[in-house]
Amino acid sequence: MTHFQVLIIGGGNAGISTAAQLLRKKKGLQIAIIEPSEKHYYQPAWTLVGAGVFDIKKTIRTEASVMPTNVKWIKEAAAFFEPQENTVITAEGNTYTYDYLIVAPGIQLNWSDVKGLKETIGKNGVTSNYSYRYAPYTYECLKAIKPGDSILFTAPSTPTKCGGAPQKVMYMTADFLRRKGILKDVSLEFVSGGSMLFGIKKYAASLQKMVDKYGIDLHFRYDLTSIDSDKKEATFRLMDGLGSVTITKKYDMIHVTPPQSAPDFIRESSLVDAKGWVDVNKYTLQHVKYQNIFSLGDVTNTPNAKTGAAVRKQVPVLVNNLIALMEHRSMTEKYSGYGSCPLTVGYGKLVLAEFGYDNKVMETYPFDQAKPRKSMWLLKKYILPWLYWHKILKGTA
């Protein structure tokens, strides 16, 4: 079978939970998911893995085990779109057609955009919590830090999934060193291609207090361009439009957040805006040009935080609007831009940032969530992983 009522590109959080909710709302739909990966990951826990308080093995399951019943899994990689013909062609050369298409392949990590990174990451004090492979090495690096060392944490100027993750590892490292009694003897620097610590003032103020407490130096508008592992030097370019102003910093450990983009096959398609993201209505999640195409998750150009919490709120909006379109009704559901960023600011301490479009604060609990709390740490470590595997992927949360 090569034709489906609903064809979904991507078997991550967005694709799986959308398929599950669609089948709960409209039984009997013929749905297929195109996804080449054998493994499915719960990535939000990798921050905790890098801090030595979460088992990496609990963040991985087989893709087959999370695939909804009655959904056909096409274990191939989408490569080309022909939206006028309602057609997707895979890298394997097979053609699939659809009545409705949902594009949710996630975001691409561009490790090779940083010269020298691929050759040295995972050794020589170069690590990243953005990878299942390297998150455990982050903890190995933490344990090897000694007085007099220089530690760098980077963030790119590109959009990233979980924009708070580059800082989470920084605060956890600082608290680790505080507990070890050597924090004052170690240099910690955050070098970011962004222009500020956090986009919402309420949370930025709380995070600045942590920066001050831990004695972290901040540098904004600097993108990491290369790493020289022999010299243990990282080179950054100033992102101010003035040309090729660069700085080089020594490190003993460096945590790298790689530049990110939509996947190449998406960027090269006719589905994207000028910046290479799938072009959708930010409220309905329907494509601005092709009415029978929807998109959600990290691959879209919706101006919200690229987080799993955003996906959780996008899924019911997309599902209800798609069903309305199928049934020739008007689409009434609107996505608010909601996103959540559980910011680990120390062992047992977490700031739960929740916000929507236009940086509107949208908190869940009846207390000040900008204040670091143990209860929110327990939420991240225990409740959210359980919720993901047992509720979200099954379409019931």
Beta strands, then each sheet from edge to edge (+ up, - down):
strand 1: 3-9
strand 2: 31-34
strand 3: 39-41
strand 4: 60-62
strand 5: 71-74
strand 6: 78-82
strand 7: 87-90
strand 8: 95-103
strand 9: 108-109
strand 10: 126-127
strand 11: 150-155
strand 12: 187-192
strand 13: 217-220
strand 14: 222-228
strand 15: 233-238
strand 16: 246-250
strand 17: 253-255
strand 18: 260-261
strand 19: 293-295
strand 20: 339-346
strand 21: 349-355
sheet 1: 5+ 2+ 1+ 8+ 7- 6+
sheet 2: 5+ 2+ 1+ 8+ 19+
sheet 3: 3+ 4-
sheet 4: 9+ 18-
sheet 5: 10+ 17+ 11+ 12+ 13+
sheet 6: 14+ 15- 16+
sheet 7: 20+ 21-
end
